[in-house]
Amino acid sequence: MCYGLRPLSVFNYNRNNKMKFLTSVIPVAVAVSFLYILITFAKGSQLSIYRTILNFRNYSLCVPYLKERGISEGLVSKIESNKNVGKIIPIRKYGIQYDIPYENSATKLLAVKNKDMDYLLKKSRDKIIQGRLPEDGKNEIAINYYEAKNQKIRLNDIVGGKCCKLTDIDGEYKVVGIISGENLFSMLSANDESMPNYKNTSGASLNGFIVFPKNGRISEMNKFLERLPKRQITVETLNNLNDEFNKYKEGSGIINVLIIGSIFLMVVTVGSSRYVQFFNRKEELGILNAIGYSKKKILKRALIEIFEINALSYFCGIVIGIGTSFFIEKYVLEASGSVGVTFDAAAFIISLYIPLFTALFTVVPINIMINKLDPISMIEEES
């Protein structure tokens, strides 16, 4: 054994072998950035769906179980007189297309009487940012800002019917207002087609209504509504809509499979490539062993090299991932009215699996190779 030998600098080695260094960094960085982008993209799509499903936070929705039967006057009276209910507003519920990457969804479109629209906006903490509210008896619509971006609709456009926009609405309607807010719903004029019998003042409801709680009583109100006979009325509360969203998340397991598959494939591919690189340096490692470096010291040097390369690769991959996710959020998803995500804790953590597992996948075979080093046999083979 030769004493006094100083360990070779990994930094100097990488500086003198830039191409080898880059070919080690780039694959891991690309894998990390790809995984980060995939996770943030999936999270953005999930949030878009969440916004379309759970857009009633401060009130609940009741619609007839069968439209032709409506909701009886007795049941309406029972709801109105409940101690937890503050106010009900007659509406008729529709859905309009809302396009999200790899998912077709819908946002709520509510036919509402003009006199109730301001109250609904106030309670939902939304507001008109362009134009005005629709008037009763007319064919007018105030559309949500994100829905308008999603379907490329502008103020004064004609939508519905045989028009090319919002074809799922019967009849043609003029866009007279744009609504801003997190509650993803639009409002339609109350007329004989959109809200049949809208002038009716009796207690019975053919269409449905929104139920507002008294201050701080939404939980109690929702429990009361959820106990109502389901063959007479369909209730949408935060609780049962949350169940719907959970079913969606379970159904989107393909994304998790894709993430796991990507991690496995990239780790095996990059790890194998890294091992081949070290295997091609077997002669170099044998020489180090021959001139006095212990196998333990050679392994330590290899570990430091792997750590430095993977740390730099992770940093570069995260920077690329954040930059790309920001571009997708700003210029692709938000431009189409969807939700984008740039920073996500889960994406940072899961992307870390790539350098960690790659290191593990590389270190184990390298350790076996170093332990089998036989400088004398290598010299004999060369000669």
HELIX and SHEET records of a PDB file:
HELIX    1   1 VAL A   10  ASN A   16  1                                   7    
HELIX    2   2 LYS A   18  ILE A   53  1                                  36    
HELIX    3   3 GLU A   73  GLU A   80  1                                   8    
HELIX    4   4 ASN A  114  SER A  124  1                                  11    
HELIX    5   5 TYR A  145  GLN A  151  1                                   7    
HELIX    6   6 ILE A  218  GLU A  226  1                                   9    
HELIX    7   7 LEU A  238  GLY A  251  1                                  14    
HELIX    8   8 GLY A  253  PHE A  279  1                                  27    
HELIX    9   9 LYS A  282  ALA A  290  1                                   9    
HELIX   10  10 LYS A  295  ILE A  328  1                                  34    
HELIX   11  11 GLU A  329  LEU A  333  3                                   5    
HELIX   12  12 GLU A  334  SER A  336  5                                   3    
HELIX   13  13 ALA A  345  SER A  351  1                                   7    
HELIX   14  14 TYR A  353  ASN A  371  1                                  19    
HELIX   15  15 PRO A  375  GLU A  382  1                                   8    
SHEET    1   A 9 LYS A 127  GLY A 131  0                                        
SHEET    2   A 9 TYR A 173  SER A 180 -1                                        
SHEET    3   A 9 GLU A 140  ASN A 144  1                                        
SHEET    4   A 9 PHE A 185  SER A 189 -1                                        
SHEET    5   A 9 GLU A 103  VAL A 112  1                                        
SHEET    6   A 9 VAL A  85  ILE A 100 -1                                        
SHEET    7   A 9 PHE A 209  PRO A 213 -1                                        
SHEET    8   A 9 SER A  60  PRO A  64 -1                                        
SHEET    9   A 9 ILE A 233  GLU A 236 -1                                        
SHEET    1   B 3 LYS A 127  GLY A 131  0                                        
SHEET    2   B 3 TYR A 173  SER A 180 -1                                        
SHEET    3   B 3 ILE A 158  VAL A 159 -1                                        
END                                                                             
